[in-house]
Amino acid sequence: MANKRLWLGMAILTAVLLFFGGCATRIAPAVNQTVITVTRHSNVVGIGTFEIYIDNRIAQTMARKPKDIKLRSGESVSIPVNNGVHTIYVKFGMSTSEAINFTADGRTLAFVATYEGVVPNRKLVLSRSIVEDNTGSMTNREVQSAF
């Protein structure tokens, strides 16, 4: 009888330790990242592709063998970047857009690349696009609580 009580007490103690030990474990994300989306506006159908540069380096796919990310007319691409301050610009041949400084802070960022103007004075432009989202999934808590 005493042997059964000892085993029952040990089982209860083990269950309590496992329960509270499991609740205390916290796992934090390894890296905070933001996804940026770059879209090439299809106002001019071009044969070539735009190259995207982030922090003066060409954007590449995240794979075992990375490849340069290039945009054709009408295409869109999503690129993860670490949170912080970054610079982005696009190139097409000898044309380069002005660089845009942006802060990646966990919210979705969108950019649109296009040509503006007529052929002799055509200019490559990269602009920031505002993402409107009323679901609250891409906004901060202050905006969510306002709904």
C-alpha positions, 0 to 999 in steps of 0.5 A: 500500500505504501509502495502504491502511494509512493508511485502515485506521489511521484507520478503527480509530482512529475506531471506538475513539474512537466506542466509548469516547466512546459508553460515557462518555455518561450520561443522567440523568433530568430530574426525579425524581417519585413517583406517588401513588394516591388511591382513593375508597372506595365505602362511600357512593354519592354523587352528587358528586365529591371534589376532591384538593388537593396543596400547597393546589392542586387536582390537575390532569391533565397535558395541554395543557389541564389539568382538575381531577381529581375522584373519583367513588365507587369510582374511583381516580386516579394523580398524579405529584408531584416528590420532596420533602415535600408535603401532601394533602387532599380536599374534598367540598362544605363538608367537608374532610379533615385534611391529611396530610404525606408525603414523595415519594421514588420509592416508590409512595404510596397514599391512601384517601378515605372518609366515616366515621360516621353522617349527622349527624356524618359526617366526610370522612377521607383516610388513607394506605394501605400498599402491600404488594409482594413483587416488590421493584419498589416497595421499596428495595434493602434490602428487595429483598436480604432476599428 
